[in-house]
Amino acid sequence: MNIKQVRAFLAVAQSLSFASAATQLHLSQPALSLSIKSLEISLGGKLFTRTTRHISLTPEGDALVPIARRLLAQWENAEDEMKQRFALQMGKITLASMPSFAASLLPKAIRNYHASYPNIQVAIDDVLSDVVVEMVRNNQVELGISFEPTNLLELSFYPLYEDNFIAILPAKHPLSVHERITWRDLLAYDFITLQRPSSVRDLIENTVNEAGIELNVAFDAHQLTTVVRMVSENMGVAVVPAVCRQQATEQNAICRAVIEPDIRRRVGVICQPRSHLSIAAAAMLDVLVETYAISPILQ
C-alpha cells in the first residue's frame, strides 16, 4: 500500500464515484481503477462493491477509511515537516564548544544565525577542547569548535582564526610594566595551567621544552575559567589562549604578549564531512566561517 493508493481509495470512498474521484485526482478512470485494484490485491480483498449503477464500501473498506485518513494526515504532516526542514524553517542543531570560545565569541555567530534562521533551535555544550573532538567523532554533536586537533582521522576542520596565546598577570604585577614578556621572566613566578590531559597544557609544555625552558607548575585546574580566576586572585601567572582575554580583563587581570617563544594555534570548526551534515548544521557552519574567518589574528 502506497500513498497514491491511499489517496485514490479515499477519493472514491468519499465520492462513491470513480468518475468524480478521477477528476479530483487528475487521473483517467482506467488509471484510478487500476490503482484501486492493486490496493485490493495487496490487502487481500475487496474494498468496494460495484454494480452498473452503484458503488458502496465493503465492511473492510469502511474499516479502512479512518485508517487511511490517519495515514494520509501523517504523510502530509511528515512531508510538510521535511519541506520546512530543508527550507530551514524548523529544526534543531547541537554544537560543542570549548568554554572560552562559548563565553566570548560564540554568541555573535549564534545571533547572526538566529537572524537568518529564527525557527532553528540551537543547543550548546561547553566542554573541554579535547572533549569537543570526541563528541563530534562519536556523533553526539554535528559541529564542534576547538583548537585544531593533531589527528583529525576522517573529520573535517574549517579554520576560523589563529589564536595567539597571551600571558595573564594579577593586577599591579611587577611584569605588567612590560608590553611583551619572555617565558623566562614569566616563569620566575608561580605558574598556573590546566590539569592533564589537556591539549592546551600539552602545547605549552612542548613549546617551552623545545625552547630549552623548564616548566614548573605551581597550581593546575580543570578549566581555563578557573585558571583565570586564580590569577585574578593573585595566586600566580598563566599563559592562556587569547580567546580568554575578555574574561581576564573583566576580572581585572593584566594581559600581555608572551614571547621567546610565542604560541599560536588555529581555532576552527570540527565536523564530519559536509555531505554528512544536516541542512541546519551546514548553514551554521557557513555562518561560523563568515563570522570569524575574516577576523584578524587574536593578539
C-alpha positions as CSV (number, residue, x, y, z in Angstrom):
1,M,0.0,0.0,0.0
2,N,1.4,3.3,-1.0
3,I,0.3,6.9,-0.5
4,K,-1.0,7.2,-4.1
5,Q,-3.3,4.2,-3.5
6,V,-4.4,5.7,-0.1
7,R,-5.4,9.0,-1.8
8,A,-7.2,7.1,-4.6
9,F,-9.1,5.0,-2.1
10,L,-10.2,8.0,0.0
11,A,-11.3,9.9,-3.1
12,V,-13.5,7.0,-4.2
13,A,-14.7,6.3,-0.7
14,Q,-15.8,9.9,-0.2
15,S,-17.5,10.5,-3.6
16,L,-18.6,6.9,-4.2
17,S,-17.9,7.7,-7.9
18,F,-14.9,6.7,-9.9
19,A,-15.6,9.5,-12.4
20,S,-15.7,12.2,-9.7
21,A,-12.6,10.7,-7.9
22,A,-10.7,10.6,-11.2
23,T,-11.5,14.2,-11.9
24,Q,-10.4,15.2,-8.3
25,L,-7.1,13.4,-8.6
26,H,-6.5,14.4,-12.3
27,L,-6.3,10.8,-13.3
28,S,-8.0,8.8,-16.0
29,Q,-10.7,6.4,-14.9
30,P,-8.7,3.3,-16.1
31,A,-5.7,4.5,-14.1
32,L,-7.8,5.1,-11.0
33,S,-9.4,1.7,-11.3
34,L,-6.0,0.0,-11.7
35,S,-4.8,1.8,-8.5
36,I,-7.8,0.6,-6.5
37,K,-7.4,-2.9,-7.9
38,S,-3.7,-3.0,-7.0
39,L,-4.6,-1.8,-3.5
40,E,-7.2,-4.6,-3.1
41,I,-4.8,-7.2,-4.3
42,S,-2.1,-6.0,-1.8
43,L,-4.5,-6.0,1.1
44,G,-6.1,-9.3,0.1
45,G,-9.8,-8.5,-0.5
46,K,-12.4,-6.2,-2.0
47,L,-12.9,-2.6,-0.7
48,F,-15.8,-1.7,-2.9
49,T,-18.9,-3.4,-4.1
50,R,-19.6,-2.3,-7.7
51,T,-22.7,-2.6,-9.7
52,T,-23.5,-1.0,-13.0
53,R,-25.3,1.9,-11.2
54,H,-23.9,1.9,-7.7
55,I,-20.6,1.8,-5.7
56,S,-20.5,1.1,-2.0
57,L,-17.8,0.3,0.6
58,T,-17.5,-3.2,1.8
59,P,-17.2,-3.6,5.6
60,E,-13.5,-3.9,5.2
61,G,-13.4,-0.8,3.0
62,D,-15.5,1.0,5.6
63,A,-12.9,0.0,8.3
64,L,-10.1,1.2,6.2
65,V,-11.5,4.8,5.8
66,P,-10.4,6.1,9.2
67,I,-7.1,4.3,9.0
68,A,-6.5,5.8,5.5
69,R,-7.3,9.3,6.8
70,R,-4.8,9.0,9.6
71,L,-2.1,7.7,7.2
72,L,-2.7,10.5,4.8
73,A,-2.6,13.1,7.6
74,Q,0.6,11.6,9.0
75,W,2.1,11.6,5.5
76,E,1.1,15.1,4.8
77,N,2.5,16.3,8.2
78,A,5.7,14.4,7.5
79,E,6.0,15.9,4.0
80,D,5.3,19.4,5.4
81,E,7.9,18.9,8.2
82,M,10.6,17.8,5.8
83,K,9.9,20.6,3.4
84,Q,10.3,23.1,6.4
85,R,13.5,21.4,7.5
86,F,15.0,21.6,4.0
87,A,13.8,25.2,3.8
88,L,15.4,25.9,7.2
89,Q,12.1,26.9,8.7
90,M,12.3,24.3,11.5
91,G,14.8,22.0,13.1
92,K,17.4,21.8,15.8
93,I,21.2,21.5,16.0
94,T,23.6,20.9,18.8
95,L,27.2,22.1,18.8
96,A,30.0,21.7,21.3
97,S,32.5,24.5,22.0
98,M,35.4,25.0,24.3
99,P,34.2,27.2,27.2
100,S,36.5,30.1,26.5
101,F,35.0,30.5,23.0
102,A,31.5,29.8,24.1
103,A,31.6,32.5,26.7
104,S,33.2,35.2,24.5
105,L,33.0,34.8,20.7
106,L,30.3,32.3,20.0
107,P,27.2,34.5,20.9
108,K,28.0,36.7,17.9
109,A,27.7,33.8,15.5
110,I,24.5,32.5,17.2
111,R,23.0,35.9,16.9
112,N,23.8,36.0,13.2
113,Y,22.4,32.5,12.7
114,H,19.2,33.3,14.5
115,A,18.7,36.4,12.5
116,S,18.7,34.3,9.3
117,Y,17.0,31.2,10.6
118,P,14.9,32.2,13.6
119,N,13.0,28.9,13.7
120,I,16.0,26.6,14.2
121,Q,16.8,25.7,17.8
122,V,20.5,25.8,18.8
123,A,21.8,23.9,21.8
124,I,25.4,24.4,23.0
125,D,27.5,22.1,25.1
126,D,30.6,23.9,26.5
127,V,33.2,21.3,27.2
128,L,37.0,21.0,27.1
129,S,38.6,21.2,23.7
130,D,39.6,17.5,23.8
131,V,36.0,16.5,24.6
132,V,34.7,18.6,21.7
133,V,36.6,16.4,19.2
134,E,35.3,13.2,20.8
135,M,31.7,14.4,20.8
136,V,32.0,15.1,17.1
137,R,33.7,11.9,16.4
138,N,31.0,9.9,18.3
139,N,28.2,11.8,16.5
140,Q,27.0,13.3,19.8
141,V,27.0,16.8,18.1
142,E,27.3,17.8,14.5
143,L,29.7,20.7,14.9
144,G,32.4,21.4,17.4
145,I,34.6,24.5,17.9
146,S,38.0,23.9,19.3
147,F,41.7,24.1,18.6
148,E,42.8,22.2,15.5
149,P,43.4,18.6,16.5
150,T,46.7,16.9,15.8
151,N,44.8,13.9,14.5
152,L,41.6,14.5,12.5
153,L,41.3,11.0,11.1
154,E,38.1,11.2,9.0
155,L,36.9,14.5,10.4
156,S,37.0,17.9,8.6
157,F,38.4,21.1,10.0
158,Y,37.4,24.6,8.9
159,P,39.8,27.2,10.4
160,L,38.2,30.4,11.8
161,Y,41.2,32.3,13.0
162,E,44.6,31.8,14.7
163,D,44.8,32.3,18.4
164,N,48.0,33.8,19.8
165,F,48.4,32.7,23.5
166,I,48.9,35.5,26.0
167,A,50.3,35.9,29.5
168,I,47.8,37.0,32.2
169,L,49.0,38.6,35.4
170,P,47.4,39.8,38.6
171,A,46.7,43.5,38.9
172,K,49.8,45.6,39.7
173,H,52.1,42.6,39.0
174,P,55.8,43.7,38.5
175,L,55.8,42.4,35.0
176,S,52.8,44.4,33.9
177,V,55.0,47.4,33.1
178,H,56.2,45.4,30.0
179,E,54.1,45.0,26.9
180,R,55.9,41.8,25.9
181,I,57.1,39.3,28.5
182,T,59.5,36.4,27.9
183,W,58.8,33.0,29.2
184,R,62.0,33.0,31.3
185,D,60.8,36.2,33.1
186,L,57.3,34.9,33.5
187,L,58.4,31.5,35.0
188,A,60.2,33.3,37.8
189,Y,56.7,33.5,39.3
190,D,54.2,30.7,40.4
191,F,52.8,29.3,37.2
192,I,49.2,28.2,36.8
193,T,47.9,26.0,34.0
194,L,45.4,23.3,33.1
195,Q,45.4,19.8,34.5
196,R,46.4,16.8,32.3
197,P,45.1,15.5,30.0
198,S,44.8,18.8,28.2
199,S,45.8,19.8,24.6
200,V,46.4,23.4,25.8
201,R,48.8,22.2,28.5
202,D,50.5,19.8,26.1
203,L,51.0,22.7,23.7
204,I,52.5,24.9,26.4
205,E,54.8,22.2,27.7
206,N,56.0,21.1,24.3
207,T,56.7,24.7,23.2
208,V,58.7,25.7,26.2
209,N,60.6,22.3,26.3
210,E,61.6,22.7,22.7
211,A,63.0,26.2,23.6
212,G,65.0,24.6,26.4
213,I,62.9,26.1,29.2
214,E,61.8,24.1,32.2
215,L,58.2,24.5,33.1
216,N,57.5,24.3,36.9
217,V,53.8,24.3,37.6
218,A,52.6,25.6,41.0
219,F,48.9,25.1,40.5
220,D,46.7,23.4,37.9
221,A,43.0,23.5,37.3
222,H,40.4,21.7,35.2
223,Q,39.0,24.7,33.3
224,L,40.6,27.8,31.8
225,T,38.0,29.9,33.6
226,T,39.4,28.6,36.9
227,V,42.9,29.4,35.8
228,V,41.9,33.0,35.0
229,R,40.2,33.3,38.3
230,M,43.2,32.0,40.2
231,V,45.4,34.6,38.5
232,S,43.0,37.4,39.3
233,E,43.2,36.3,43.0
234,N,47.0,36.8,42.9
235,M,47.9,33.1,43.1
236,G,50.3,33.3,40.2
237,V,50.6,33.9,36.5
238,A,49.4,31.9,33.5
239,V,49.5,31.6,29.7
240,V,46.1,31.1,28.1
241,P,44.6,31.3,24.6
242,A,43.8,34.9,23.6
243,V,40.2,34.0,23.4
244,C,40.3,34.3,27.2
245,R,41.3,37.9,27.1
246,Q,37.8,39.2,27.7
247,Q,37.2,37.1,30.8
248,A,40.7,38.0,32.1
249,T,40.0,41.7,31.6
250,E,36.6,41.5,33.3
251,Q,38.3,40.0,36.4
252,N,40.9,42.8,36.4
253,A,43.8,40.6,35.3
254,I,46.5,42.1,33.1
255,C,47.0,40.7,29.6
256,R,50.4,40.9,27.9
257,A,52.1,39.3,24.9
258,V,54.3,36.3,25.7
259,I,57.4,35.8,23.6
260,E,60.6,33.7,23.2
261,P,58.8,31.5,22.2
262,D,55.3,32.6,21.3
263,I,52.5,30.1,20.9
264,R,49.9,30.2,18.1
265,R,47.2,27.6,17.3
266,R,44.3,27.7,14.9
267,V,40.7,27.6,16.2
268,G,38.1,26.2,13.9
269,V,35.0,24.1,13.3
270,I,35.4,20.3,13.5
271,C,32.7,18.2,11.9
272,Q,32.0,15.1,9.8
273,P,32.4,15.6,6.1
274,R,30.0,18.4,4.9
275,S,27.9,15.9,2.9
276,H,27.0,14.1,6.3
277,L,25.7,17.3,7.9
278,S,22.0,18.3,8.3
279,I,20.9,21.3,6.3
280,A,20.7,23.3,9.5
281,A,24.2,22.3,10.6
282,A,25.6,23.1,7.2
283,A,24.1,26.6,7.4
284,M,25.6,27.1,10.9
285,L,29.0,26.1,9.5
286,D,28.7,28.7,6.8
287,V,27.6,31.3,9.4
288,L,30.6,30.5,11.7
289,V,33.1,30.7,8.8
290,E,31.5,34.0,7.6
291,T,31.5,35.5,11.1
292,Y,35.1,34.6,12.1
293,A,37.2,33.6,9.2
294,I,38.0,37.2,8.2
295,S,38.9,38.1,11.8
296,P,42.5,39.2,12.4
297,I,44.8,37.0,14.4
298,L,43.9,37.5,18.1
299,Q,46.8,39.3,19.8
